[in-house]
Amino acid sequence: MSDPSTGTRTSGHRRHIDFDRLHNFRDLGGYRSADGRTVAWGALYRSDSLGKLAGAAAGADWERFLGLGIRTVIDLRYPWEIEAKGRIPEPERFTYANLSIEHRPYDQAAIDPGIDPWRYLADRFAEVTEDGVDEIRQAVELIAAGPGPTVFHCTSGKDRTGLIAAFVLTLLGVSEEEILADFALTELATARLTADWHAANPGRVMRWPSYGRAPAEILSLVLADLATRYGSPAGYLATRVGITPATEARLRDRLLR
């Protein structure tokens, strides 16, 4: 089993896949469903931006990525983010979809350090759960039906990626405790994500000390808010997002063993 503080290794499988340029690439396998099955290893991954795999200096990372046999890539970023930072190399090699989860832009590095950081971020997540329903539905449907293995990612692999991971695991019947623990594993990448920000923004001051953080409390607030509005996170996915029983069944058939 894995060390619960890191989730690095479970029964011989690695939760974290090591890359030089990617800091938050994880396998979603090994989580137990309420029906007694587990999420298959090597079938579904979450990541920070795969645009980091471009360029000659990323050669070893690119070969390591190709070795995973991934066939479907879901990019959750805005088109302007892709234009600025690049997309995965050779997207024609994959079933590639840019499903930009709509959210109201904000500069996380410039947030007032005096506000409650976790409530603030939970409220931003709430905007995504309302504004991004079409893309959330399409992402879940592609994970359920597209050729696998599959990876989905945004910029840091934290917020948009964290929501999709939580929703997929919810549909698979994984406990909320494990869903929150998976979300919080991004905390292991915070230092690297912060260093990336400083490298990309020379001369700027990071005002918000919680930049790059992903404690379980954020997602706990998000899921509680969904329960208040829709009865449960599963109720939100069914009634607001439009995930059908057929899609949920395909997802379970594909990913649970």
Buried (B, 14 or more C-beta within 10 A) or exposed (E): EBEEEEBBBBEEEBBBBEBEBBBBBBBBBBBBBEEEBBBBBBBBBBBBBBBBBBEEEBEEBBEBBEEBEBBBBBBBBBEEBBEEBBBBBEBEEBBBBBBBBBBEEEEBBEBEEEEEBBEBBBEBBBEBBEBBBEBBBBBBBBBBBBEBBBBBBBBBBBBBBBBBBBBBBBBBBBBBEBBBBBBBBBBBBBEBBBEBBBEEEEEEEBEBEBBBBBBBBBBBBBBEBBBEBBEBBBEBBBEBBBBEEEBBEBBBEBBBE
